Amino acid sequence: MSAVGEAIRERFPVFRDKVYVNSCSQGALSDAVRAAYGEYLAGWDAHGAEWEHWVERSEAARAAFANLLGVRPDDVAIQTSVSAAVSALVSALRFDGIRNRIVISEHEFPTIGQIAHAQELRGAEVVHVASEPEAYAAAVDERTGLVCATFVSYRTGAVHDVEAIYGIARKHGALMLVDGYQGVGALPLRVAEAGDVVVGGTVKYLLASAGLAFLACRPGLVTELLPTQTGWFADENVFDMQIERYRPHASARRFDAGTPPVPNIYAGLAGVDLIAEVGVPQIQAHVRALVAQLCTGLDELGASVAAPPGGPLVCIRSTDAPALVAAFARDGIVASERDSNLRVSLHLYNTEDDVDAVLAAAARQRELLA
Ligand SMILES: Cc1ncc(COP(=O)(O)O)c(C=O)c1O
């Protein structure tokens, strides 16, 4: 039997009472992630400071992220949020030469735009473009230091052609950053094809909780970069306890920072393991069928979507998205909204019945559909 849909649903207690279609905001809690938190607390109780084991768990998380993204563990940094990871990355870039430009799309998550504009204080110039490769092609040139693209738009659900954008960045010798947060876990994403650096975290399709993120680099990249946002876990040897000099680790660990977020690592590992056990291709196929069912039903209702969805997120246009979310909540359906759109996101645990419930609720709220 397939390990998706009904076969896995009982491991996520939220489905006892709710139709949960909000993985774009927070993945549902599984028995495995709950148990992982229990394991962390039990170990702390039983052994006191389990530092060696905790650091080993952190390395296991690094390896799990690497496996997911098709790189080696040495090419992955552990961070506490995408914001912290991207800030560490840009701290390694210089904007005082000819490559002062950061090109970002209109679909970046706010944190990317805000971090980019913060670099204006260091001499950067931020260029905003549409999210299609052609728009990047018109803006990226030899003055570009960093190209930022988002894999799946948190606002529309559109899947962007990061491979084509990476080709443009490479052609002009610019570094390419991909924000994979809204896709990793539900869609395949491999660093080699997507960009020089891919960031994401565990809160959404990786089924864990806040406080754990990754920065995955293409092999060979890190030795070219010297982050000034750093910490002792980024040192060549954390156990040296030296204060004489800045001595970044030879691997992507140079983008780590301080004490690893141990409880979040326990949870994150459990979430990523669950995804790896089922397999991203199988999740992608399951989600694709549900999204097709949803889009057909929406079409029949005369509803429109913000973008043709190529991934797990469907954004339904609404005349009053907060009211639509509230109406869905009254029907026991957990969804979210952004930009006048109702966001319905589907994952391995959703079923055709969930989609039918969403369509029935949308039909009842027809006057709120745009
Ligand atoms: C696409 C995307 N990028 C970044 C973030 C924010 O990440 P963090 O809070 O870990 O900095 C989110 C959170 O919703 C997101 O959807």
The ligand as an SDF file (V2000), in Angstrom:
LIG
                    3D

 16 16  0  0  0  0  0  0  0  0999 V2000
    9.6150   31.1990    0.8340 C   0  0  0  0  0  0  0  0  0  0  0  0
    9.9620   31.5480    2.2570 C   0  0  0  0  0  0  0  0  0  0  0  0
   11.1920   32.0190    2.5440 N   0  0  0  0  0  0  0  0  0  0  0  0
   11.5470   32.3650    3.7770 C   0  0  0  0  0  0  0  0  0  0  0  0
   10.6520   32.2620    4.8190 C   0  0  0  0  0  0  0  0  0  0  0  0
   11.0460   32.7310    6.1740 C   0  0  0  0  0  0  0  0  0  0  0  0
   11.9970   31.9200    6.7280 O   0  0  0  0  0  0  0  0  0  0  0  0
   12.6050   32.2090    8.1720 P   0  0  0  0  0  0  0  0  0  0  0  0
   11.4730   32.6420    9.0610 O   0  0  0  0  0  0  0  0  0  0  0  0
   13.1860   30.8720    8.5560 O   0  0  0  0  0  0  0  0  0  0  0  0
   13.6210   33.2600    8.0380 O   0  0  0  0  0  0  0  0  0  0  0  0
    9.3700   31.7460    4.5890 C   0  0  0  0  0  0  0  0  0  0  0  0
    8.4200   31.5940    5.6900 C   0  0  0  0  0  0  0  0  0  0  0  0
    7.2460   31.5290    5.5300 O   0  0  0  0  0  0  0  0  0  0  0  0
    9.0150   31.3940    3.2650 C   0  0  0  0  0  0  0  0  0  0  0  0
    7.8010   30.9500    2.9580 O   0  0  0  0  0  0  0  0  0  0  0  0
  1  2  1  0
  2  3  1  0
  2 15  2  0
  3  4  2  0
  4  5  1  0
  5  6  1  0
  5 12  2  0
  6  7  1  0
  7  8  1  0
  8  9  2  0
  8 10  1  0
  8 11  1  0
 12 13  1  0
 12 15  1  0
 13 14  2  0
 15 16  1  0
M  END
$$$$
